[in-house]
Amino acid sequence: MKELFQKIASLFDVLSMQSRMVVVVSTFSLLLILILFTLGRHTLADHDFYKTLADSQQLREVELSVNRGTIYGVIDPNRSDKPSPFQSTILATTSIAKDLKIDPTGTCNINQLETFLADIVYEHLCLNRSQVSCFDNVLKYTNTFLVPENFDFTREQVVGFLMPTIREQARRVHKTRIFLAENVSSVAVNSLLALQNPGIIVVGDVVYVDPTKFDGSRGVSEIMAILSISQETLTDALELRSNRNVDIVEKLDPEVALKVMEKINSQINLAKQQSRASLDDFIAQNTIYRCLKLVDHSVRQYPE
């Protein structure tokens, strides 16, 4: 390095003052061009990328559970100079349960996620419950009324019965129900169903579309005419949207919610122990915490 600087210095010694100025100006001009090119690439060519990145770093969605407070049957003991046990009768109060959701677009091991979710759902639906209650909960959860022959209520059988539903939820990367129209008449509903387009979903008098199953070659113009919607409205509804919140279980039992929280915390601590170079691969192959979400759910209770 020292020899290189000596050669550059000797080269400057043989150059005239005018030549030296040309070299300096050329160098600064080249640096200025590189700076302007980089600035233009970041602000113009890659503008959308960096804007999205900045938004994802700064914007957060926070759900606040609204506590409606406690209603007492007599005087609130906190407002009495001489509290009495007879003054603490509670007519209504609010407790906070937890809803379990997942983000299918998150980085995690999908097979481990499915196994963990199946165990959690089983414990929520069946653990410490009667066989009749477990049976009823499982059928409602899977939305099916056909039970395999020789079905018994061992944990393995019930988890296996739940697994197809869990797998479908865990892999639902895109939203599958986009609003199209409401207050649709029964005649119009029958006309829609007659088209047999697998992407059309009817719930009562409301019509939705599933972009992942919509058949663009089957009755598109008829659908728009029946629902009185434009091509632009249909095109916008058919745009694939990332599904960041898939409901798994509402109002988890406290013990089960604690198990989910412990799983998340243990895997976060485990990830912190990994080197930065191998962290992304480790999270993708060995963890599921980035796909799990516990959301507060206010529950009104009436003890009396």
N, C-alpha and C positions, 0 to 999 in steps of 0.2 A: 504493500500500500504506500509505503514511504517513497519507493522508487517511482511509483505512478505519479505522485504529486510532484516529484522532482522533474519528471519528463514534461508534465504540464507547465511547470514554472519555466523550464528552459525553452519550451515552445513559445510562451508569451514573451520571453526576452528577445527572440528573433523577430517578433511581429512589430509592425509599426503601431503608433497610437491609434490611427484610424482603423487598422485591422483588429486591434483589441476591442475597440468600441463596437465593431460589427459583430464580433463573437459574443460579447456580453448582451447586446440588444437581441441577437438571434436566440440566445439561450432563454432570456426572459420572455420573448415572444412565444417560444415553444411551450414554456411552462404555462403562460397565460391561456394559450389555445387548449392545452390539456385540462386546465381548471374549468374553462367555459364549456368544453365538451362534456366533462363529468357532471357539471351542474345542470346542463341541458338534459342529459340522459336521466338524471334523478328527478327533475322537476317536470319534464315533458313526456319522455318515452315511458318511464316507469312510475308516472304520477299515481295511477290507480293502485298499483301494488303497494307503494309506501303509504298512501292514504288509508287503505284497508288495514295495513299493519299498525298504523298509528291509532286507528279507531279500536282495533282489537286490544291494544295495550291500555287504552284510557277509558273505554266504555265498559261498564259492568251493569248487569241486571241484578237488583237486590229486591227480593220479595219480603215485605214487612207483614208479619202476622198481626192482625188487628185484634187486640184483646178488649172485649166488650166490658171487662170489669166483673166484679162480684156483686151479686144482689143478695142482701141480707133480709131475713124474715122480720127482724126487729132492728134495734139500733146497731149501727156499725160499731164494734168494740173499739176501733181506733179513734172514734169520735166521742167516746164516753170517758168521763173522769174516773169512774169506778167500774172497770170492766167486770162482766159477769159471764159465767159459762152459758147462761140462758140468752145472752145477747149475741152469740156467735152462730146462730142458726143461719145456714147458707141455703138460699133457694136456688141460685144459679151461679155458676162460675165457668171459667174458660181454662182449658188445659191445651198444651201444644203437643200434638202427635207429629209423626214424621211420615212423609210420602217418599217412596223409593222410586226414583226415575233413573234413566240411563241416557247417555249421549253416544249413539252408535257411531258417530263420526270421530270420537275420541281415540287416542292411541292406547290400545290395550290388547291383550291376548283374548281373542273372541271365544275360544274354546273354554278357557278358564272362566270367563265372564258367564257363559251359559251354565256351566256347572254350579258356580256360586249362586247365581240367581235362582236356579231350580231348587237348591237347598233352602234358600231364604224363603221362597214362596211356599215350599212344603211346610216349613216350620210355622209360617204365619197362618196357613190354612188348616193345618192338621195337628200341630203339636199341642198336647194337653187338651185335645178336643175329643168328643165322642166320634165313633166311626160314622154315624149318621151325619153329624155336622161336617166332618172332613169330606165325606162323599158329596154332600150338597155344595160345599165351598169349591171343591175341585171341578165339579161339572159347570158351575157358574163361571169360574175363572177361564176354563177352556172353551166355554160357549158350545158345549157338545152334550148330547144326551145318549150317546151310544158308548157303552162300556165294553171292553174286550171280554171274551169268554174266559172263565176261570180267573177272573180278576180278584186279587186279594189286596189287603190294605197294608202290605209291608212298605217300608220307606222306599225301597228300590222300585217297586211297581208304581207307586204314586208318582215318584219323581220321573220315571220313564213316561208316564201318561202326561205329565206336565211339560216335558221337554220340547215337543213340537211347537207348542204355543210360545214357550220361552225363546226358542231359536228364532221364530218368526219376528218376535219383538226385538231381539238383540241385533238382528241384521236388517232392521227397517231403517236404512240409511236416509231415504227420502220420504217426505210427507206423502201419505197415501189418501188423504181426504181433503180436497180443496173445494170451498163453497162455490156453487154455480148460480142457484136460484132458490127462492123460497115461495111459499104459498102457491105451489104448483097444484093444479086441479087433478083429480083422479083420472080423468080422461087423458090428460097430458102425460101423467105418470105411466099409464098403461101403454101409451104410444112409445114412450122412451124405452120401457122394458121390452117391447116387441122388437126393437132394433137390435137387442142382444149384444150391445157393446160392453165388453167386460170392464171398462173403465168407469161406467156410470153407476153411481150408488144412490139409492133412494132411501131416505129415512123419514117416514111420515109424508109431509108435503114439502120436504127440503131435498134438493138434488145436489150431490157432490160429484167430483170427478177424481179418479185415481190416476195421476199422470204416468205411473209405472205400468199400468195395465191398459191404458186407453188405446183403442184400435183406430188409427187415423184413416182407415179405409172403409169404415163401417158407419154409415149414416151420419156423417159430420154435419152436412147441411141441414138434415132433418132435425138434429139435436138443437142447432142454433135457432131454427124456425120455431120449434116447439117451446123452447125456453125464452124466446125473444131476446137473444144475446148476440153480440157482434163477434166477428172473427177475432178481433183484438182481445175481447174478454176471454174467449176460449183459449187463445194462444197464451195469454198471461196465466190462466189457470193451469195450463199444461206444462208450465216451466217447472223443472225439477228444483225442489227446495230441500236444503239439508234439514234433517230431522234431529234437532239437538236435545229434545225432551220427549222420551218415550215413557209413558206411565207403566210401572211394573206392579206396585202395590200401594194402595192408599191406607193411611192410618196404621202403620206398622205397630205390632205389639212392641212395647218398650224394650223387652229383652232382645227381640230380633233386631230392632233399630240399633241397639247398643253393639250387637255383633257386626253389623254393617260398618258402624263408625270405627270399631276396633280394627276391622279389615283395612279401611282406608288409611287410618293413622299408621298401622304397622307397615303398610307398603310404602307410604311416604317416607318413613324413617329408613326403610331398606333402600329406597332409591337415593337418598341423601348420602349413603355410604359408597355409592358407585363413582367411578372416575368419570369426569366430564366426557371423555372420548367415547366411552361405552354406554353412557346413560340412556341415549335414545333407543339403542337396540335392547337394552335391558328392560326398559319400560314397555316396549312393544311385545317382548317375548315372555315376560315374567310377571307383569302386573295388570291390574284391572281398575285401579283407583281413579284413573282419569275418565273412566266411563261411568262411574257411579255418582249419584246425586241424592242427597237427603234434603228434602224441602219441608219447611214448617207447615203444619196444617192445624188451624185452630179448631178445637172441638168444644162445643157447648155442653156442659154437664149440669144436671139438676139433681143434686144429692138427696133432697127431701122428697 
